[in-house]
Amino acid sequence: MKAIDMLNADRKNDILGPPHKWIYKLFPVNFVLYLLITFYNIRTLSYYFNGEFELVIKIWSAISIIVPILMLIMHIRERFRRKEQNTVKQLFLIECIGLLELIILSILPVFKVYLAMPMDKGAFNVYMGFLFWCVVFGVSVFFVLFSNYLLVIKERQKYKEENLFFFGQLLSKLKSKTLSMTLICLTLTLSMALFFVTPLLVGWAQGFLEKRVPFDIQISSDYIGMQSGYIGIQSEKELPVTDYSFLDSFIEKNISVRDDCSFKTYFVNKTDFYNQLENSRKNAPPITAISLSDYNHLLKMAGYDEISLRDHEFTTQWLSITPQDAISTYLEAHKSIRTDGGDLQRADISAHTVDLGEDFYNFQSVIYIVPDHICNKLTSANTFRYMMADKTISYDIAQELKSYFENSSLTDSLVTYNITMRTIEVNDNSAIIFIMQTGLTYSAIILFVTCFTILALQQLSDSGKYKYRFRVLRNMGVEEPHIRKLILKQLAVWFGVPVILALILAGAFLVFLIVGFHMQIAVYIGVQRLVQQLLIVLAILGALLISYFISTWVLFNKSASA
């Protein structure tokens, strides 16, 4: 570098020239990913075009194929464009198509929840991964367009008040800061997403634990053997029949039991078991039944009121996270059931969704409640034993009971047996929840503070170089309040644009979570509790932002006026 250029380097602005070259390095990656997602859409979404699905799902499927094709056409056109063509217009069209793809992918959870759109977890994860890339690419293109938009505004309003100086300040470092602003915006989005998801995950884990283990001791059998995926037993004679009485001596010696309920669940029809036995991979587990007396015993143990049924009636117990629409649809289609003990009519009472654990549903969302005399004629499916203790079971005793159960002869059976202790679950999961909450919160704070520190240091490092410019402005007769206002507007742009965009993206992510998991939030956390926690998070983020912004503004004013 020449000496004269080096001495005047702090007074030189960025050479804007052609659009930012770094954005075009993302184009080949974007082209390949859109090409892959196009083939993936054609392969996986073609079966939606039949009479089984609603029209809105077919429209979504068609658009999800057309939009990536439009993006591919734009990239091919960009590759062979002539130099005199409007590159900014091309980028704007690419951004609009990318935004449309974002919207299409974002409404996928809505379809899964409200329209029961069938899609396995693998396909869903592929689309969510592509959604993440669309956010990264869209933010990158946005800041390039934003820098060009500032140039347009400058040409239109540069002679109004001090706009010529103001836009000169912004554009002086715009080209070099566009990439950093993009990275800061993406990092802020990640930080806010971590802040928002932390109370949701922690509340979900705590609520799920309370509803999954409502009793102190829960012992259950599983004839399906979900570890292998195939049913190990070959006939009804091998189905579990034990009442777990071998535990009595240990329990009487070490645990004071307040209430004890041993019960069974039953196949409504014996043929259900053999139908599933023929192909356990293809056939879903059948809905089972529980006797009225056993169900009332569980209600009493859990602190709920008992129910009554007539001899020819049945009712249902549902998982608490089951959508009400799904319950209503099912009950409307099942006003009666045919059992090995006779036909039953649905009782004229509401479906039950009380919290009784999640073990006895046979991997379904519902279980039938039938009169006792009907169960006497049914084939038993699984056996259970639930207990409530007079006082909290110590962790050592709980571990001893679990080891005693696991070392029993039941483990040699083809049937899977499991014991769940509230003490063990609470202790183990509390540690996991604490680690998860601490790790997510720490990571979010570190990312958030790092981004604001970089934004502040960028402005403060340049403030010393701007002394000459502000001195010229004062010599031209501009008053000090106007200069402070210019500094405030300049910092508002550098802080406000990435923060506002990150807040919009993080808010969209939060809506995405609430829509996709609204039942889990309502059941495990509670909407009011989650809203309170999110408001606290927003207050913390707002306090950090205001602190950094005011500090930077004060220091910048001092440096510029020195």
N, C-alpha and C positions, 0 to 999 in steps of 0.2 A: 504494500500500500504506500502511496506517496505520502510524504510528511504533511502536505497541505490538506490532503483528504482525511488523514488520520486526525488532525487537529479540528476539523469541521464535521467529524462523523456524527456528533451528537445533535447537529442541527439539520441533518438530512432525514427526509421521509422515506418510507418504503416506496419502491418503484412498483406501482400497481400493475401496469401492463396487462398481459393476458391473464385469464383466470388461474386460480391456484392449481399448480401441477399435482400436488399430493392427492387431490380428490380423484384424479384419473387413475391413480394406482389401485383404487378400490373397485374400479369398474370391471376389470377381468374377474375378480372374486365374485362380485355381484352377478355378473353374467353367468358364471358357472353354477352358482347356487340357484338362481332362478331357472336355469335349464334343468337342473336336477329336480327341483320342486315341481316343474311342469310335468315331467315324466312320472313323478310320484303321484301327482294329482290324478293324472289319467289312469294310472294303474289302480289306485285305491278308491277313487270316488266314482268310478264308472257304474258300480252296482247300485248307486243311489237313484239312477234313472230307471226306475220301475214303479209299478203301482203301489208298492208297499209304503212309500214315504210321501210326506206332505210336499206340496208345491214349493214352499219356501226353502226346503232342504235341497230340492233339485236346482232352484235358482242359485242358491249359495254354491252348490257344486259346480255349476256352469261358470259362474263368475270367478271362482277360485282357480279355474283353468285358463280363462280368457285373460285375466289381469297379468299373470306371469308372462304370457305370450306377448302382450303389449310391451312389457318391460324389455323383453328380448329384442323386439323390433326396434325400440328406441336405442338400445345399445349397439345394435348392428348399424343403425343409421348414424349414430355418433362416430362409429369406427370409420365410416366411409364418407363422412361429411366433408364439405369444402371449407377452406379456411375462412371465407367471407361469411359463412352462415352464422347466425346468432347463437353463440354457445350458451348464453344465459337463458334464452328461451328453451333450449334443449334441456338444460338442467332443471328448469322449472317444470317441464313436462314429466321428467323422470321423478322429480319429487312428488308430483301429484299422483302418479301411478303407484309410487311406493307408499304414499299415505292411504290410498285405496286398498292396497294389499294389507296394510296394518289393520284397517277397519275390518276387512274380511276375516282375518285371522283372530281378531279380538272378540268377535261375536260367536266364535266356536263354542266357548263354555256356555253361552246362553242357549244355544241349540241343544247341547248335551243335557242341560238341566231342565229346560222347559219343553223341549220337543222330543226328548228321549232319543236323540240322534245316536245311533250305534257307532262307536269308534273305540278301538282298543287303545291301551295305554301307549303302546309303541308308536302308533300313528299320531296320537295326540302329542306326544313328546317331540316328534319330528316337527310338527307345525309350531309348537311353542319355541323350539330352537330357532326355527326360521324367523319367527316373530322377533326374537331377540336381535337377529342380524338386521332385520328391517329397521329396527329402532336405531341401531348403530349407523347404518348407511343413511337413513333419513336425517339424523341430526347432523351428520357430516355435510350433506348437500345443503341443509338449511343454512348453516353458517357461511358457506360460500355464497349462497344467494343473498344472505343478509349483508355481506360486505359489498356486493354489487348494488344492492338496493340503496345503501348509504351514498354511493356515488351518484345515483339518480336524484336522491333528495338534495344532495349538495348543489347539483346543477340547477335545481328548481328554486331553492330557497337560500342560496348562498349570500345574497345581498340584503337579507332581512336581519336587522339588529346585528348581533355578533356571530351569526351563523357561519360566516366565512372562517372565522377563527375556530369555532367549535367543531365544525366538520373537518377542518384541517388537523385538529388535535386527534380526532378519532381515526382519520384515514392515515395519519402519519405512521402508525404502527399496526395498521389493520392486517396487512398481508402476513406479517410474521406472527400475529396473535390469533389468526383464525383457527389454526390447528390446535393451539393450546386451549382456546375457548371451547372447541369441540370436545377435547378430552376432558376438560373440567366439567362441562355439562353432562357428559356420560357418567363421569365419576360421581357427580352430585346426584344424578338419578339413581345410581346404585346405592349410594349412601341413604337417600330418602326411602328407597324401597326396603332397605334393611331396617330402618327405623320403623316403618309402617308394619312390616311383616313380623317383627319381634313380638309385640303384644299379641298378635293374632296366633302365632305358633305356640307361645307360652300358654296363653289362655286355652287354646285347643288341647294341648297336652294335659293340662291340669283338669279341664272339664272331662276329657275322655277318660282319664284315670278314675275320676269319681263315678262315672256312669258305667265303666267296664267292671269295676270291682265294688259293687255296693254292699257286699257281705264280707265278713272277716275271713272266712274260709270258703272257697269254691272248688269243688272236685267234680270233674266231668269226664265222660268217655266220648270217643269219636270213632265210630265204626268205619268211617270213610278212609281215615288215614291220609290226610291231606299232605303229609310230608312226601309221600311217594306219588300221589295223584291217582292211584288205583286202589280199589277196595281189596284189602287183603283177605277178608273172610269170604267163604264160598256158599254159606247157607245161613238160614235164620237161626240155626242152633248155635252158631258161633257168635251171635250178637251179645253185647255185654248184659250181664244180669246181676252183677255184684252190687251189694249195698254199702260197701266199704266199711264193713263192721270190724275188719282187722285193725282199724285205727282207734277203736274205742279205748283200748287199754292205755295207749299213749295220751289220748285226749283227756281222759278222766284224771290222769296223773299230773298233767302239765297245764291244762287249759280249763277255765271255768266257762262252760257253755251256757248261754242264756236261752238259745233256741236252736233247734236242729231239724232240718227237713231233708229227708231222702226221697227222691222221686224219679220217675221215668218219663221219657217222651215216647210217643208211639207213632207207627206208620198208620195213616188213615186207612190205607189199603195195603195188604201184604204184597200185592203185585208191584207197588212202588219200589220196594227194595230190590226185587228181581229185575225190574226194568233198568234200574240204575246199575245193577250188578253186571248186566250185559255189556255196557259201555260206560264206565264211570268217567271217562274223559269227555264224552259227548253229552250225556244226560245230566242235567243239573240235579242236585240233591232234592228229594221231595220235601214238601211242607209237612211237618210233623204236628202232633197234638199233645196236650198235657191235660191231666184230669182237673176238674174244677176244684176239688179239695186241695190238691197240691198247689194249684195256682193261688188259692186263697191263703194257704199257709205262707207262701212267698210274699204275698201282699202284706200280711200281718207282720212278718219279719222286717219288711222294708218300711213299715209305718203307713201303709195305705189301707183304705177301706175295702172290705171284702165285697164280692159280687155274687149274684145268684142267677141260675139258669133253670129253665124247665127241662123236662126229660128229653124232649125232642129238639132242643135248641143248642146252638154253638155261638161263640163270639171269637174275637181275635185279639192278640197281643202283638204290637209292632215295635220294631226298633225306633227309638226316639228320634233318629235323624231321618226317618222315612218321610218324603214330601207328602203333604196332605192330599195333593192331587192324585198321587199314586195310590194312596189308601182308598180314596173315594172311587177311583176307577176299578180297583180290584174288588171292592165290596159290591159294587154295582153288578159286576159280572159273576159274583159268587154268592148268590142269595141262598143257596143250599149246597150241601156237600153229601156225597155218597161214601159211607164208611163200611167197614166189615161188620160193624155193629148196628147198622141201619142208617137210613137217611136222616139228615138234620137240617133244620131251617135256621137261618141267621137270626139271632135275637135282636129285638128292637132296642138296642142300647148302643152307645158310641163305642168305636174301636178304642182299645186301651194302648197307651204309649208310655206307661210308667217305667221307671228305671229299675230293671231286674237283672242287669248284666247282659252279656251278649253271647253267652256260651250255648244256651239250649235252643237256638233258632235253627240249627242244622244247616248253617251257611245260607240261610234265607233271611228275609226281613220280617217275617210273620210266623206265628205259631197259632194253631187252633186251640181253643179252650172248650172242652167237651165234657158232658156229664160223666161221673165215675162209672156208671153201669155200662157205658159205651166202651170205656178204656179196658174193661175186663174182657172184651172180645177182640181187642186189637193186639198187634204184634209190637213188642217193645223195640225201640230203636237205640236209645242211649240211656245211661243211668247217671244221676247227679246226686250230690250231697252238699247242701249249703248250710253254713253255721254262723251264728252271731255269738260273740263272746261278751261276758259281763264287763270286761275292761280290755284295753288295748293289749294285744299279744306282743310280747317282747320280740325283738329281732332274732335273738339267739334261739328262742323256742320255735319261732316260725321256720328258721333254717333247719332245725332238727326234724320238725314234722315233715318238711319238704324232702329231706334226705331219706327219712324213714319211708315215705310214700314211694319215692323213686327207686328204692332198693327192694320193694315188695315184688311178689311173684307176678303182679299185673303187667310189669314191663316186658314179660316174655310173651305176652299175647299179641295177636295180629291187630287187635284193637288198640288205638292210641288213648292213653289216660293222662290227665293233666290236673295239677293242683295249683291254685292261685291263692296267694295269701296277701291280704290287703297291706299288712305291715311291710312285707318285702317289696311289693309294688310301689308303695308310697316312698320308702327309703331310696330304692334304686332309681326310680323315675325323678324324684326330687333332685338328686345329684345331676342327672342328665339335663333336666330343665334348667337348673342353675348354670351349668356350663354353656348350654345353648343360649340362654338369655345374656350371659356375660359376654360370650364371644361375639354374638351379633351386635350387641350394643357397642362394645369396644371398637369393632371394625367400622361400624357406621360413624361413630364420633371421630375416629382417626381420619377416615376418608373425608368427612365433612370439614373438619378443621384444616386438613391439608389443602383442600380446594380453596377455601377462603383465604388461607395464608398465601397461596400462590397468587390469587387475584389481588390481594393487598400489596404484596411485594412487587408485582409487576407495575402497579401504579406508583408506588413510592420510589422504586428504582428509577422511574422515568421523571419523577417530579423535579429532581435536581437538574435534569437536562432541559426542563421546561422553564427554568428561571428566566432565561434570556427572552423567551417568547412572551411571558407575562410582563416582563419589564417593558418590552416594546408596546404592549397593550396599554400599560399604565401611562407611558409617555404620549400615547395617542389620545389620552383624556378619558379612558374608560374608568369608571368609579369602582372602588373596592367591592361593594355589594354585588355588582355585576360580575366581577371576576370570581367571587365565591360561588355565585350562581352557576357560572360556566363550569367550575370544578365539580360542583354537585351534579350537574347534568352529565358530565363526562363519566364520573364514577357510577352514576345510576345506569348508564348504558353498559359498562363493563361488568358491573355486578348484576344488574337486573336481567339482562337478556339470558345468560346461562342459567340463572336461578329460576326465573319464571318458566323457561322451557323445561328445566328439570322437574319443577313442581308439577307442571302439566303432565309430563310423562309418568311421574311417580303417582299422581292422582289417578291417572288412567289405569295404572297397575293395581292400585288399591280397589278401584271399581271392578276390575277384572277378577280379583280375589273374592270380593263380596258377592258378585253375581254367581261365580262358579262354585262357591262353597257357602252359600247363604244358610243352608240347613245346618251345617256343622257349626257355623258361627252362632246361630240362634239357639242351638241346643247346648253346645259345649261352653260357649263364652257368654252370650247375651249381647244383644245389639247395643244396649245402653252402656254396658261396661266397656265394650270395645270402643265406642265413640268417645267416652271419657278418656281412655288411654291414648287414643289418637290425637285428641285435643291437647293433651299434655305434651305429646311428642312435637306437635306443631308449635306449641308455645316455646319449647326448648330450642327448636330450630330457628324460630323467629328471633329469640333472644341472642343466639349466636350470630345470626346474620346482621342484626342491628348493631351489635357490639363491634363487629369487624368493620362494618360500613362507616360508623361514626368515627372509630379510631383512625381509619384510613383517611377520611375526609379532613379531620383535624390535623393530622401529620402532613397531609398534602398541602393544606393551606399554609402551614408554617414554613414548609420547604419552598413553596412557590413565592412567598412574600419575603423570604430572607434576603 
